[in-house]
C-alpha cells in the first residue's frame, strides 16, 4: 500500500471493539459513454480506474455497493476491476451484479417530449444497456439475492406516479437502476443489504416525474423490509436539506433505520451554490459544480434501528493532499462507510444505542 493509501486509511481507522463489519457505498465513476469502453480502460490501466480501486482498498470495507459501474453480460468489467482492487491490496472475492434498467430500450416516449428511442426513453436513463449500473463486492459470502428491478411502478401500493398513457404505465419499471435485497453471511448471522441507486429528482418538468420516481424508489423498501438485520444503502440522490427532492422519503426510511450522520474530514469552502445551503457540509458526499447544485448529501448507509453502530465516515481528505488528489481523480462522489457490531446483544430486548 503506497503512502497515499496509508494516509487515507489513517483518516478512517478501525474501532477497537469486537469484530466490526464495515459496510460501504460508493459511486466510483466507472461508467463510460459506450459498451466495452470500461473494460478497455481497465485493461489499459486508466489512472481513474486505479484511483477508484485505491480509494476502496484504503477504506477496506467488508462489503461495498458500487453505484456507478457499467454492466456487461459476462461480467468481464467487474471481474477485471476486482483484479485491480486485489492488486491494490484489498481482495473481495464475492461479487454480484445484474443488468440495470438504465439503457433498456422501451420503444416508447417515456418523458413525453414527442420523441422515442433516446436515453430518456429507456427504463432508466442510459445511452446503452448496462450503463451506470450497480455491483456488490464482498469479503463475506453472498448467500442469495432478491431482485425487484423489473417491478412496475404502477404496481407499487401508494405510488405517486404522474399521469401517463396506458402504454407507458404497462411497461414503466419503478427502478431507474436496480433494487436488490442482497443477503450477506457474516460470522454473526445474515445481514441484508437493501441496495438501490435512484434517479436524481431533477431534469424534468412541472409533472415532477423524476422527483416522484426518486421518492417512490426510496419508500418502496417500507413494504420489503426483511425480518432480519438489514442496512439500506446506495446512491439515494436525495439531500434532505439542500436538494430538490421530496425529503419525506428519508424521514419515512428513518422510522425503521438510523442515520449515523457520517462526516468527512474536509469541508470545501462554502462558495457559489454552497453558500446558500443550509445543511451541514460535513455530511455532503458528492462534489458538484458550484454554479449548479453545489455539494450535496446523496450517498447513504442506513442501518436498521436494532443494529449497533460503532463508527462511520465520509472519505473526503484535504483536496491538496496526496490522498485528496487521489480521491478527486477517482470520482465526484465520496465513499461512505459504517462499522457495525453484529454480535447479538445479551439482552435482546434492550434497544441498541449509537456508539
C-alpha positions as CSV (number, residue, x, y, z in Angstrom):
1,X,0.0,0.0,0.0
2,X,1.5,3.3,-1.0
3,X,1.7,6.4,1.2
4,X,-1.4,7.9,-0.2
5,X,-3.5,4.9,0.8
6,X,-1.9,4.8,4.2
7,X,-2.8,8.4,4.7
8,X,-6.4,7.7,3.7
9,X,-6.6,4.6,5.9
10,X,-5.3,6.7,8.8
11,X,-8.3,9.0,8.4
12,X,-10.6,6.1,8.8
13,X,-9.1,3.7,11.3
14,X,-10.8,0.8,12.9
15,X,-12.6,0.7,16.2
16,X,-11.1,-1.4,18.9
17,X,-14.4,-3.1,19.8
18,X,-15.3,-6.7,18.8
19,X,-15.1,-7.7,15.1
20,X,-16.9,-4.9,13.3
21,X,-18.3,-5.4,9.8
22,X,-17.6,-2.4,7.6
23,X,-20.4,-1.6,5.1
24,X,-19.8,1.0,2.4
25,X,-21.3,2.5,-0.7
26,X,-19.5,4.4,-3.4
27,X,-20.0,5.7,-6.9
28,X,-16.5,5.1,-8.3
29,X,-17.1,6.8,-11.6
30,X,-16.7,3.6,-13.5
31,X,-19.2,4.4,-16.3
32,X,-18.3,5.2,-19.9
33,X,-20.1,6.5,-23.0
34,X,-20.3,3.2,-24.8
35,X,-20.4,-0.6,-24.2
36,X,-17.0,-2.2,-23.7
37,X,-15.2,1.1,-23.0
38,X,-14.9,0.5,-19.3
39,X,-13.3,-2.9,-19.8
40,X,-10.9,-1.3,-22.3
41,X,-9.9,1.4,-19.8
42,X,-9.4,-1.2,-17.0
43,X,-7.2,-3.3,-19.2
44,X,-5.1,-0.4,-20.3
45,X,-4.5,0.8,-16.7
46,X,-6.6,4.0,-16.8
47,X,-5.4,6.2,-13.9
48,X,-9.1,7.0,-12.9
49,X,-9.8,3.3,-12.6
50,X,-6.7,2.7,-10.5
51,X,-7.6,5.7,-8.3
52,X,-11.1,4.3,-7.6
53,X,-9.6,0.9,-6.7
54,X,-7.1,2.5,-4.3
55,X,-9.8,4.5,-2.6
56,X,-11.8,1.3,-1.9
57,X,-8.6,-0.5,-0.8
58,X,-7.8,2.2,1.7
59,X,-11.3,2.2,3.2
60,X,-11.0,-1.6,3.4
61,X,-14.8,-2.4,3.5
62,X,-16.0,-5.9,4.2
63,X,-18.9,-5.2,1.8
64,X,-19.3,-2.4,-0.7
65,X,-22.1,-1.4,-3.0
66,X,-20.8,0.3,-6.2
67,X,-23.4,2.6,-7.7
68,X,-21.7,3.7,-10.9
69,X,-20.1,0.8,-12.8
70,X,-21.1,-0.4,-16.3
71,X,-22.6,-3.8,-16.6
72,X,-21.8,-6.3,-19.3
73,X,-23.4,-9.7,-20.0
74,X,-20.4,-11.8,-19.0
75,X,-19.3,-9.6,-16.0
76,X,-15.9,-9.1,-17.6
77,X,-15.6,-5.4,-16.4
78,X,-16.5,-6.3,-12.8
79,X,-14.1,-9.2,-12.8
80,X,-11.3,-7.1,-14.2
81,X,-12.0,-4.3,-11.7
82,X,-11.9,-6.9,-8.9
83,X,-8.4,-7.9,-10.1
84,X,-7.3,-4.3,-10.0
85,X,-8.7,-4.0,-6.5
86,X,-6.9,-7.1,-5.4
87,X,-3.7,-5.7,-6.8
88,X,-4.3,-2.5,-4.8
89,X,-4.3,-4.7,-1.7
90,X,-7.9,-5.5,-1.0
91,X,-9.3,-8.8,-2.2
92,X,-13.1,-9.0,-2.4
93,X,-13.7,-12.5,-3.8
94,X,-17.5,-12.5,-3.7
95,X,-19.4,-10.4,-6.3
96,X,-22.8,-9.8,-7.6
97,X,-24.2,-7.8,-10.4
98,X,-27.2,-7.9,-12.7
99,X,-28.4,-5.9,-15.7
100,X,-29.6,-2.5,-14.7
101,X,-32.7,-0.8,-16.1
102,X,-30.5,2.0,-17.4
103,X,-30.4,1.9,-21.1
104,X,-33.0,-0.8,-21.6
105,X,-35.0,0.5,-24.7
106,X,-38.8,0.7,-24.3
107,X,-39.7,1.9,-27.8
108,X,-42.0,4.5,-26.2
109,X,-41.8,8.2,-25.5
110,X,-41.4,7.9,-21.7
111,X,-40.6,11.5,-21.0
112,X,-43.3,13.0,-23.2
113,X,-41.1,15.1,-25.4
114,X,-42.6,13.8,-28.6
115,X,-39.6,11.6,-29.4
116,X,-38.7,8.0,-28.6
117,X,-35.5,5.9,-28.7
118,X,-33.5,8.4,-26.7
119,X,-31.6,7.9,-23.4
120,X,-34.5,9.5,-21.6
121,X,-36.9,6.9,-23.0
122,X,-35.1,3.9,-21.6
123,X,-36.3,2.1,-18.5
124,X,-33.7,4.2,-16.7
125,X,-31.6,7.0,-18.3
126,X,-28.8,5.4,-20.3
127,X,-27.1,5.7,-23.6
128,X,-26.7,1.9,-23.8
129,X,-27.9,-1.1,-21.9
130,X,-25.8,-1.6,-18.8
131,X,-24.6,1.9,-18.5
132,X,-24.0,3.2,-14.9
133,X,-25.2,0.1,-13.2
134,X,-24.5,-1.4,-9.7
135,X,-22.4,-4.2,-8.2
136,X,-21.8,-5.6,-4.8
137,X,-18.3,-6.7,-3.8
138,X,-17.8,-8.6,-0.6
139,X,-15.2,-10.4,1.6
140,X,-18.1,-12.3,3.1
141,X,-20.2,-14.9,1.3
142,X,-23.2,-13.6,-0.7
143,X,-25.9,-16.1,0.1
144,X,-28.9,-15.1,-2.0
145,X,-30.3,-12.1,-3.9
146,X,-33.9,-11.0,-4.4
147,X,-34.1,-8.7,-7.4
148,X,-37.0,-6.3,-7.6
149,X,-35.7,-4.3,-10.5
150,X,-38.4,-5.4,-13.0
151,X,-41.3,-4.5,-10.8
152,X,-43.7,-2.0,-12.4
153,X,-44.1,1.5,-10.9
154,X,-47.9,1.4,-11.2
155,X,-48.0,-1.8,-9.1
156,X,-46.3,-0.2,-6.0
157,X,-49.1,0.5,-3.5
158,X,-49.4,4.2,-2.6
159,X,-47.2,5.3,-5.6
160,X,-47.2,8.9,-6.7
161,X,-46.5,8.1,-10.4
162,X,-47.6,11.0,-12.6
163,X,-50.4,10.5,-15.1
164,X,-49.1,8.6,-18.1
165,X,-50.6,6.8,-21.1
166,X,-51.8,3.2,-20.5
167,X,-49.0,2.0,-22.8
168,X,-46.3,3.7,-20.7
169,X,-47.9,2.5,-17.4
170,X,-47.9,-1.1,-18.7
171,X,-44.1,-1.2,-19.1
172,X,-42.6,1.5,-16.8
173,X,-40.5,0.0,-14.1
174,X,-40.0,1.7,-10.8
175,X,-36.3,1.1,-10.5
176,X,-34.2,3.6,-12.6
177,X,-31.2,1.3,-11.9
178,X,-31.8,-1.7,-9.6
179,X,-33.4,-2.7,-6.3
180,X,-31.7,-5.6,-4.7
181,X,-32.0,-7.4,-1.3
182,X,-28.6,-9.0,-1.0
183,X,-28.1,-11.4,1.9
184,X,-24.6,-11.5,3.2
185,X,-23.4,-14.3,5.5
186,X,-21.5,-12.9,8.5
187,X,-19.9,-14.7,11.4
188,X,-22.9,-13.4,13.5
189,X,-25.7,-14.4,11.1
190,X,-27.3,-13.0,7.9
191,X,-27.2,-9.3,7.0
192,X,-29.5,-8.0,4.3
193,X,-28.3,-5.1,2.1
194,X,-31.3,-3.2,0.7
195,X,-29.5,-1.6,-2.2
196,X,-30.5,0.9,-4.9
197,X,-29.4,3.8,-7.0
198,X,-32.2,6.3,-7.6
199,X,-32.8,8.8,-10.4
200,X,-31.9,12.4,-9.5
201,X,-35.1,14.3,-8.6
202,X,-34.3,16.9,-11.3
203,X,-34.1,17.2,-15.1
204,X,-37.9,17.1,-15.6
205,X,-40.8,19.5,-15.9
206,X,-43.8,20.5,-13.9
207,X,-45.1,16.9,-13.7
208,X,-42.1,16.2,-11.4
209,X,-41.7,12.7,-12.9
210,X,-38.1,12.3,-11.7
211,X,-38.9,13.7,-8.3
212,X,-41.8,11.4,-7.8
213,X,-39.8,8.4,-9.0
214,X,-36.9,9.3,-6.7
215,X,-39.4,9.4,-3.8
216,X,-41.0,6.0,-4.6
217,X,-37.7,4.3,-5.2
218,X,-36.9,5.0,-1.6
219,X,-40.2,4.3,0.2
220,X,-40.8,1.1,-1.7
221,X,-38.5,-0.5,0.8
222,X,-41.0,0.0,3.5
223,X,-43.1,-2.8,2.0
224,X,-40.0,-5.0,1.6
225,X,-38.2,-4.9,5.0
226,X,-36.8,-8.3,6.0
227,X,-37.5,-9.8,9.4
228,X,-33.7,-9.9,9.9
229,X,-30.8,-7.4,10.3
230,X,-30.6,-5.1,7.4
231,X,-28.9,-2.0,6.0
232,X,-30.4,0.4,3.5
233,X,-27.7,1.8,1.3
234,X,-26.9,3.4,-2.1
235,X,-27.0,6.5,-4.1
236,X,-30.3,7.7,-2.9
237,X,-29.8,11.0,-4.7
238,X,-31.8,12.9,-2.1
239,X,-30.3,15.6,0.1
240,X,-32.9,16.2,2.8
241,X,-32.0,19.8,3.3
242,X,-30.5,21.3,0.2
243,X,-31.7,19.1,-2.6
244,X,-34.8,19.4,-4.8
245,X,-36.3,16.1,-3.9
246,X,-39.0,15.1,-1.5
247,X,-37.3,14.9,1.9
248,X,-40.3,13.0,3.3
249,X,-38.8,9.8,1.7
250,X,-35.8,10.0,4.0
251,X,-38.0,10.7,7.0
252,X,-40.1,7.6,6.2
253,X,-37.0,5.4,6.0
254,X,-35.7,6.7,9.3
255,X,-38.8,5.3,11.0
256,X,-37.1,1.9,10.5
257,X,-33.4,2.8,10.1
258,X,-30.9,5.0,11.9
259,X,-28.8,7.7,10.4
260,X,-25.2,7.5,11.8
261,X,-24.5,11.0,10.3
262,X,-21.1,10.1,8.7
263,X,-18.9,13.0,8.2
264,X,-15.9,13.9,6.1
265,X,-12.6,15.2,7.4
266,X,-12.7,18.1,4.9
267,X,-15.5,20.6,4.1
268,X,-14.8,22.7,1.0
269,X,-15.2,26.5,1.2
270,X,-18.9,27.3,1.0
271,X,-18.9,29.3,-2.2
272,X,-21.3,29.7,-5.1
273,X,-24.3,27.5,-4.7
274,X,-22.9,26.1,-1.4
275,X,-23.1,29.5,0.2
276,X,-26.9,29.2,0.1
277,X,-27.0,25.7,1.5
278,X,-28.5,25.1,5.0
279,X,-27.3,21.6,5.7
280,X,-24.1,20.7,7.5
281,X,-21.4,20.5,4.8
282,X,-19.6,17.8,6.7
283,X,-22.4,15.4,5.7
284,X,-22.0,16.0,2.0
285,X,-21.0,13.0,-0.1
286,X,-20.6,14.5,-3.6
287,X,-18.8,17.5,-5.0
288,X,-20.9,19.1,-7.8
289,X,-20.5,22.3,-9.7
290,X,-20.6,25.5,-7.5
291,X,-22.6,27.1,-10.3
292,X,-25.1,24.3,-10.3
293,X,-26.4,22.4,-7.3
294,X,-23.2,22.6,-5.3
295,X,-22.1,19.8,-2.9
296,X,-24.9,17.5,-1.7
297,X,-25.5,14.5,0.5
298,X,-26.7,11.8,-1.9
299,X,-25.0,8.6,-0.8
300,X,-26.2,6.8,2.3
301,X,-25.6,3.8,4.6
302,X,-28.6,3.5,6.9
303,X,-28.5,0.5,9.4
304,X,-31.7,-0.9,10.9
305,X,-32.5,0.6,14.3
306,X,-31.7,-2.6,16.1
307,X,-28.1,-2.6,14.9
308,X,-25.2,-1.2,16.9
309,X,-23.1,1.4,15.0
310,X,-19.5,1.6,16.1
311,X,-18.2,4.3,13.7
312,X,-18.9,6.0,10.4
313,X,-17.4,8.5,8.0
314,X,-17.2,10.0,4.5
315,X,-13.9,9.6,2.8
316,X,-13.1,13.2,2.0
317,X,-9.5,14.2,2.7
318,X,-7.9,17.6,2.1
319,X,-8.0,18.1,-1.6
320,X,-4.4,19.4,-1.9
321,X,-3.0,16.4,-0.1
322,X,-1.9,13.3,-2.0
323,X,-4.9,11.3,-0.7
324,X,-7.2,14.1,-1.6
325,X,-5.9,14.3,-5.1
326,X,-6.4,10.5,-5.4
327,X,-10.0,10.7,-4.2
328,X,-10.7,13.6,-6.5
329,X,-9.3,11.8,-9.5
330,X,-11.5,8.8,-8.9
331,X,-15.0,10.3,-8.7
332,X,-17.1,13.4,-7.8
333,X,-18.7,11.2,-5.2
334,X,-17.1,10.2,-1.9
335,X,-17.1,6.7,-0.3
336,X,-19.4,6.4,2.7
337,X,-18.8,3.7,5.4
338,X,-20.3,2.5,8.6
339,X,-18.9,0.0,11.1
340,X,-21.4,-2.3,12.7
341,X,-21.2,-4.7,15.6
342,X,-23.5,-7.6,14.6
343,X,-22.9,-9.7,17.7
344,X,-26.2,-10.5,19.4
345,X,-26.9,-8.3,22.5
346,X,-27.0,-10.1,25.8
347,X,-30.4,-8.6,26.4
348,X,-32.1,-8.8,23.0
349,X,-35.0,-6.7,24.3
350,X,-32.7,-3.8,25.1
351,X,-32.6,-1.1,22.4
352,X,-29.3,-0.7,20.6
353,X,-27.5,2.6,21.1
354,X,-25.4,4.7,18.8
355,X,-21.8,4.4,20.0
